[in-house]
């Protein structure tokens, strides 16, 4: 089991708010490289700045996870910047009840 997360790379979709943001905060505290993804540019920018303030490497990308071509481009950007990720948290989505 992985015990040392420092320098490992996590890709987090839905990272601008909610559970995705909390996972990003945890990753930053652990010293991980973070790939933060969200469709909400302003929320994503705030999350990225918060993580960078903790001294971690951040790649922040505005991506709609329902767009296959955009997700392929994201994968290319991740590999180019950090290599293969260690974790992928596919958290993006909108829930509703009724």
C-alpha positions as CSV (number, residue, x, y, z in Angstrom):
1,X,0.0,0.0,0.0
2,X,1.3,3.5,-0.9
3,X,2.4,5.3,2.2
4,X,4.3,8.3,0.7
5,X,2.1,10.6,-1.4
6,X,4.7,13.4,-1.8
7,X,5.5,14.0,-5.4
8,X,2.8,11.6,-6.6
9,X,0.3,13.0,-9.1
10,X,-3.4,13.1,-8.6
11,X,-6.0,14.1,-11.3
12,X,-9.2,15.5,-9.8
13,X,-12.2,16.3,-11.9
14,X,-14.8,18.6,-10.2
15,X,-11.9,20.2,-8.3
16,X,-13.5,23.6,-8.0
17,X,-15.9,22.8,-5.3
18,X,-17.4,20.2,-3.0
19,X,-15.8,16.8,-2.6
20,X,-13.3,17.5,-5.5
21,X,-12.0,20.6,-3.8
22,X,-11.6,18.8,-0.4
23,X,-9.7,16.1,-2.2
24,X,-7.4,18.7,-3.8
25,X,-6.8,20.2,-0.3
26,X,-5.9,16.8,1.1
27,X,-3.6,16.2,-1.9
28,X,-1.9,19.6,-1.3
29,X,-1.4,18.8,2.4
30,X,0.3,15.5,1.3
31,X,2.6,17.3,-1.1
32,X,1.1,15.8,-4.3
33,X,1.3,17.2,-7.8
34,X,-2.3,18.2,-8.6
35,X,-4.1,18.3,-11.9
36,X,-7.3,20.2,-11.1
37,X,-10.1,20.0,-13.6
38,X,-13.5,21.8,-13.6
39,X,-15.9,23.5,-16.0
40,X,-16.2,26.5,-13.6
41,X,-13.2,28.7,-14.5
42,X,-13.4,31.0,-11.5
43,X,-13.8,28.2,-8.9
44,X,-11.0,26.3,-10.5
45,X,-8.7,29.4,-10.4
46,X,-9.4,29.8,-6.7
47,X,-8.7,26.1,-6.0
48,X,-5.5,26.2,-8.0
49,X,-4.2,29.3,-6.2
50,X,-5.0,27.8,-2.9
51,X,-3.0,24.7,-3.8
52,X,-0.1,26.6,-5.2
53,X,0.1,28.7,-2.0
54,X,1.0,25.4,-0.3
55,X,3.9,25.0,-2.6
56,X,2.7,22.1,-4.7
57,X,2.8,21.8,-8.5
58,X,-0.5,22.4,-10.1
59,X,-1.9,22.0,-13.6
60,X,-5.4,23.6,-13.7
61,X,-7.5,22.9,-16.8
62,X,-11.1,24.0,-17.6
63,X,-12.5,20.9,-19.2
64,X,-16.0,19.5,-19.7
65,X,-15.6,15.8,-18.9
66,X,-18.4,14.9,-21.3
67,X,-16.2,16.0,-24.2
68,X,-14.1,13.0,-25.2
69,X,-11.7,15.1,-27.3
70,X,-11.2,17.5,-24.4
71,X,-10.5,14.6,-22.1
72,X,-7.9,13.2,-24.5
73,X,-6.2,16.6,-24.6
74,X,-6.2,16.7,-20.8
75,X,-4.6,13.2,-20.7
76,X,-1.9,14.5,-23.1
77,X,-1.3,17.6,-20.9
78,X,-1.0,15.5,-17.8
79,X,1.5,13.1,-19.4
80,X,3.5,16.0,-20.7
81,X,3.7,17.8,-17.4
82,X,3.9,15.0,-14.8
83,X,4.0,11.6,-16.6
84,X,1.4,9.0,-15.8
85,X,-0.8,9.9,-12.8
86,X,-0.8,7.8,-9.7
87,X,-4.5,8.6,-8.8
88,X,-7.5,9.7,-10.9
89,X,-10.5,10.9,-9.0
90,X,-13.3,11.2,-11.6
91,X,-15.6,13.3,-9.4
92,X,-17.2,15.7,-11.8
93,X,-20.9,15.8,-12.2
94,X,-24.1,17.4,-11.2
95,X,-26.5,15.7,-8.9
96,X,-30.2,16.4,-8.2
97,X,-33.0,14.9,-6.4
98,X,-36.7,15.3,-6.4
